[in-house]
């Protein structure tokens, strides 16, 4: 299942069965798992390696989505 909206809104609209929701978020948690010395700088290449069935256009679109979002480690 994909999360299409905020869980609180889905509950209000009756789109999920349940009356209560427990959710959490962790900002910047992944940096402890990223190689700080040699970060990924070529997102297009990295996307192609993660998703081998991506074509070059999809890999480039992925790189554009992640452009200007911070340093490579972030």
Number of C-alpha atoms within 10 A of each C-alpha: 3 4 7 7 8 8 16 14 11 14 15 10 9 11 10 13 8 8 8 9 10 6 7 5 6 6 6 9 10 10 11 9 8 14 10 12 7 9 12 15 12 11 19 20 16 15 20 17 12 10 12 10 11 15 11 13 10 15 22 17 14 18 18 12 11 12 12 9 8 8 10 16 17 12
